[in-house]
Amino acid sequence: MVKNTFYITTPIYYPSGKLHIGNSYTTIACDTMARFQRLMGKDVFFLTGSDEHGLKIQQKANKFHISPKSYVDLMAEDIKKLWQLLDISYDKFIRTTDKEHKAILQKVFERWLEQGDIYLGEYVGWYSVADEEYFTQTQLIEVFYDKNGKVIGGIAPSGHEVKQIKEESYFFRMSKYVDRLLQYYKDHPDFIQPVSRKNEMINNFINPGLEDLAVSRRTFTWGVSVLSNPKHMIYVWIDALLNYISALGYASLDDSLFKKYWPADIHVVGKEIIRFHAIYWPILLMSLDLPLPKKIFGHGWLLMKDAKMSKSKGNVVYSEVLVKRYGLDALRYYLLREVSFGSDGIFTPEGFLDRLNGELANDLGNLLNRVIAMINKYFAGKVPDFANEVTAFDKDLAKTAKEVIDTYHMAMEGIEFSVALEAIWHLIRRANKYIDETSPWILAKDKIKIKELAAVMVHLAESLRVIATLLQPIMPKTTEKITYQLGLSKDALQLKNLRFGQFSKGAVVVKKGDPIFPRLDVKSEIAYIFKQINTGKEKELQMD
Ligand code: MSP
């Protein structure tokens, strides 16, 4: 039996500060995919959440003079509010402080101890608090020496300072599974995407020799302790990765969700954490005799000019600011259109406004406005019945629509949102051109041309229905607005069996369509966005 479920996850985000459009980017992409799969008839489980343990969180809470638990409670609420604002259709929000998650993590850790996959040893290494990660000396981008040439510190690849730490620690025998992992990569060429990231994993981390991983710490107290040795806290990355199965109730009394949805169809993560997902996570799963996720997708970064957008650099844009001023779908559109999903992309206010004015207000907004106005003017709002190939231009419009639908499906299945959107805009532009080619205002002057005029109107309405249907997973609110203006019900949009030429009989369009994307004054809006970025910067600096 073919599995009809689709399990998709975002990374669980650190609530060490307010989330920005970088995190929104991943979550919106996953939401789009989840919506797409649901519309294609899949039984989807979409998981997101927050990664709430560790030293960084503990320190942040101290700074605000509240307990870590109170701090993460506040932050988790904030994140949920953001996802509500962005219309994120998640099925579950997991927190690593959830009682169920902690119990499962502890139980699994004990199993690893019993199996001998985890042993007690001593760790000597360089730790970056900001990254919550240990580095070997060779991984440091800069090493500090004292006057006798002894190494006393250094800088992690992220630019953060590291400190030497020596401690008793549990280790996971990663080396035991490395051959199986390599074989798995070979047998499943699509496991890591984009493919270039797989080579990175093999060349940078596996070939040099995969060391056993220190999986417990005594340097922090805000975490989940090892059941049989509570002085030790479980390393935050083990805690975090386990969320993907604990959220489904793995190894708990009710594991029905786990049975139904595991293995995940896709874990979507930013490229900086692909190593944890493509190396450690599969090994952890192998040691539990569980099937591996089907795909790990490491997407690119959203950059500000040359630097990654990040709270510590203070060059951050917040989604709330853009959504409040320009609407949610402007943001969803921009993020998925501007950047090809595997690559890096640069956020610029100019680029954002260009797309809003050019593609949303002009191309799409005008098409809808013109069509609604003409159907009102020439047919008193009633959309004529569909007729095939009446004017000389109908055939080409229908052919374009067919090609666009095909390209769109391939692109969406292949996680290429920008390609899918490009295809939709190809149809939008083709429909606008069709208006110029058929010149309805000339046809309207001639009574004999009424049939042609009717065909033109319904071909345009049908193009808009197809466009609205294709946009549904990406910009659900815009789809609703277009559908409403066309006088259609939601049932008229069936993504799964979408074909050109199915426009509902008897639809009546609205009397007057409101512009769905108003044109903006670029100069003043650029100034507005820059001001918001700078205000954000001041706020962040004050907090740090
Ligand atoms: N808590 C870990 C993930 C554990 S998953 C088992 C973590 N959290 S995080 O808050 O730092 O979020 C990182 C993720 O946020 C990235 O992997 C990426 O998906 C997203 N992004 C954060 N900043 C981003 C950009 N500037 N650009 C694109 N994505 C960004 O790592």
Residues whose N, C-alpha, C, O or C-beta is under 5 A from the ligand:
A	BS01	MSP	P11 I12 Y13 Y14 G22 N23 Y25 T26 D51 A240 L241 V269 G270 I273 G300 W301 L302 K308 M309
